[in-house]
Amino acid sequence: MDDFAGTQAPIRRLSDPVEAIAVLESAVPGLASLRLPEARNVNWRQVEAELGTALPEDFKLLRELYPTFGLGDFLGVSGPERGHEQFWVQGMRSALEDVEEQCAQADLAVPLHPYPAPGGLLPWAGSNQGDFFLWTTDPAGPQEWTVTVASRSSVWWRYTGGAVQFLADLVTGAVEPWALPRIRSDVARW
């Protein structure tokens, strides 16, 4: 039976979305050059209503400030676009079917399930190799959600910080990239 490779924790969980973005910009120096000239003004109420849950503030701020981008030519971060929110939600529903399949194949000691199951997994990023980066939802609210990594090699692991902090820690090496390649700090629009 497969099980989690483990759990990694940040030294201090960043709860302020602005601070999390600043830490990511420091870890990925080229990111600031991709910053949009103005916030994209996504209709988050619509996204969250259609999805059935609020989303973490750090992710929403990241998506307001930056286009879809890739880190190290490996990990892609995307999100809703203003005026096309429903398409992102539809894509998320399709991705949840893939997550359900991954969960079923994982054969973990404690089975996992996609959102909307209690504590369910909700994808927020992916790799060009088929790895999933997921939130583990929490009834305490999206600011308490943590990250679960489901690698294409069937290694699953957890990170107890938020998504934006995870990206920064992954690039800087503060987090071991269990079953993933080292993520370089180069960034490009995807």
Disulfide bonds with the S-S distance in Angstrom:
none
